[in-house]
Amino acid sequence: MTATVTPMVSVEGLVKVRSQSESVFELHVPRFTVLPGQMVAVVGESGCGKSTLLDILALVMVPTRVALFRIDPGGGPAWDVAALWEREDEGALARLRRDSFGYVLQTGGLLPFLSVRGNICLPGRLKGAEISAGRLEALSRRLGIEGCLERMPLSLSIGQRQRVAILRALAHRPRLLLADEPTAAVDKTRARTIMEDMRHLAVDEGVAVVVVTHDLDLVMDRADLAYTFETEQIGGQTTRSVCRPLAEASP
């Protein structure tokens, strides 16, 4: 009998309403789940709500309403994020982000005044847990940047900077890795390699990975599950976008 795996991220009944002038955008997420060791892709064109969803998952944007939002990093009780938002517990939200999250930006987001090694070690220092030299060396070899650790970010290629960003996001052992268009600035060959790296690291580290991308072909053979968006105009001024698993979306 197969053991049931507890989701690391569980979301139900999420709605975010955003207004600008007379235009209204509504994002609806009936259900969104990510398991440990799973890579989930969030795929859609510009304006569909994928960046809004990622900001909510990163706990930097509060939904208009949500029935369930739970994060279970393992090794302790799950976090009822909906309850933290309701009581505006910014301290607890900050601790959850610091201790359990890793984040990869489109452009890497490396600090130019720190070496590659300094950039990678920074999240661990903020967490109060130094990254061991053995782990740093092993991950840097795996990602092919072992010769770059003492260099400055501006001396690296775009592909190297993205690999450093991935290593920085993983080195402090997060439980949830969020990647926002991490291959947007590289060519197709490097993009595939970066996605493969994240996929294998997710499995090996037991990390839940959420990747936002506009490129469905890039993730279809690599992601365990893909979500997409069904968008429609309602009443002329309102756009409604519903996030569903790709298999459930309308053709």
N, C-alpha and C positions, 0 to 999 in steps of 0.2 A: 504493500500500500504506500503510495507516494505522500510524503509529508507536505502539509500546506505551508507555503512560504508567505510570511507576513509582508505586505507591501511596505516599502519605505515611504512612499507618498500616496496618500488617498485623498481624493477630492470628489465631492458630490454637490450638485446643485449650486454651482458658482455662477454669479452674474456680476459683470462690471459694466457700468454705464458711464460713458464719457460724453461731455457736451462741449461744443465749440461754436459760438454764435448761435445759429438756428439749427445746426446739424447735431444729430445724436448718434452715437455708436454704442451698440449693445453687444457685449461678448457673453455668450452662454456656454458653459462647460458642464454638461449633465454628469459626466463621470470621467475622471482622469487618474490612472494608477501607474506607478512605477515600482518594479520589484528590485531587490538587491541583485547586482550583477547584470542588470538589464539595460540596454541602450534603447531609448525611446526617442523617435524623431517627431518634431512638430513642424509640419510642412505647409507652406502657403505663400501666396503672393503678398506684396506690400499692401498694408492696410487691412489685412484680414483679422488681425488681433493676436498674432503669434508673439510679438514683442511684449504686448500687454500681459499675455498669459505668463511669459517668462518672468516679467517683473513681479507678478503676483507670487509665482513659485519661489522667487528669490527673496520674498518677504519685504520688498521695498515699495510695493503698491498694495493698498487694501481694497478688496473687492467690495462692491455695493452690498452684496449679500452672499452667503454661502451656508449650505446645510452641514457640510463636513469638510474639514481640512486638517488632516493628521499627518505628522511626520514621525516615523519610527526609525531612529538611527541605529537601534539595536544596543544591547548592553545596558538597558535601563528602560524606564517608562517612556511611552510615546508622548509626543508633544501635541496637545490640542491647540493648534494654531488659531482656529476660529475663536476659541475662548481668550487667547492672548490678545487678539485684535479687539475683541469686545471690551476687555478691560484696559486696553491701551497700554499693555505691559511692554514698553519699548526695550527695557533692560533684558527681559527674557528673550525677546525676538533677536536682539543683538547677539546674545550668547549662542543662540541656536545657529545663527548665520556664521559666527566666528568658529564654532567648534565642529560643525557638521557639514558646512557648505564649501564647495570650490566653484570658481567662476572663470570662464574663458571668454574674453571679449573678442569682437571681430578683429580688432587691430592688435590683439595681444595685451595691451594696457600695461606694458612693463615700465617701471620707473627708470628714466634715462640716467639718473645720477647714481644708481646702484649697479653693481656688476650682476651678471647672470646669476652667480651664486647668491648674492645678496637679495635679488628679487625672489629667488626660489625659497630662501629661508625665511622671508618676511612673514608669511602667514603663520608659520610655526611659532615665531617669536611673539606675534600678537596673541596667539592661543596659549602661550606660556609653556610650549613643549618644543624644545629644539629638535630639528630634523637630524637624524644620525647621518654621519658621513657615509656609512655603508649603504643606507637607503638612497641618499642623494647620488652616489656614484652608480648604483645599480640602475636607477631610473634614467639617469642621464645617458648611460650606455644603451639602454633599451630604446631610447628616443633618438639616438644618434647625435647627441650634443655634448658628449663627454669632453671634447676639446674646446668647448666654448665657456666653461664655467667662470673663468677669470676675465672674460671679455665684457665690454659694455654693450648694451642692447643695440645702439645705433650702428655697431660694426657688424651686426648679423644680417643675414638675408631675411626676407619676409617669412619664408618657411621655417627657418631656424627660430625666429621670434615666436611663431605660433607654437612650436614644440616646447619652447621654454615656458610659454604661458600655460600649456597643458601640464607640464611637470610642476610648475608652481601651484597650480590648482589641486594637484593630487598629492604633493609631497607631505602635507600635514595630515594625511589620512582622513579626508572628508568622507561622509557617507553619501552625499548627493553632489554630483557635478553638473553644473548648468553651463551650456555652451551656446553663445549667441552668434550664429553665422561664423563659426570658427575657421571656415575655409574660404570666406568671401574674397580675401586678398591674394589667394594663391591659384596656380593653374590646376587643371583637372588632375594631373598625375599626383601632384603634392596633396591635393584635396583628398584623393582616395587614400593615400598613405596616412594622412592625419586621422581620417575617419576610422581606418583599420586600427591605428594605434589606440584610439579611444575605446573602440569596441573590445579589443583584447585586454586593455587595462581594466575595463569595467568588470569583465569576467574574473580576471585574476585577483583583483582587489575587492571584489564584492560590492563595488560602488554602483549606485543607481545613477545613470547618465541621461540627461535630457538635452537633446541637440535641436536647436531651432535652425531651419534652413529653408530656402526657396527651391532647392534643387532636389526633386524627388528621386531622380536617377542615382544621385550620389549616395543615398541612404537605404534604398530599397533592399539591397543585398546584404546590408550590414546591421540595420536596426532590427531589434526583436519585434517592435511594434511601431506603427506610425499613426499619428493623428493629423487630420486635416480640417478644413473649415468650409462650411456651407454658408454663403453670404447672400442676403437678399435685402432689397429696399422695401421699407414699410412706411406707407403714408408720405412718401416723397422726401422727407427730411431725416428719416431714421434708417440706419443700416444695422441689420441684425446679423451677427456671425456666430454660428454654432460649431463648436469643436467636437469632432467625433473620431473614433478609430477609422482609419482609411477603409477597412473592410465594410464598415457600416454606412459610409458616405454614399450619397446618390451618385450614379454614374454621370 
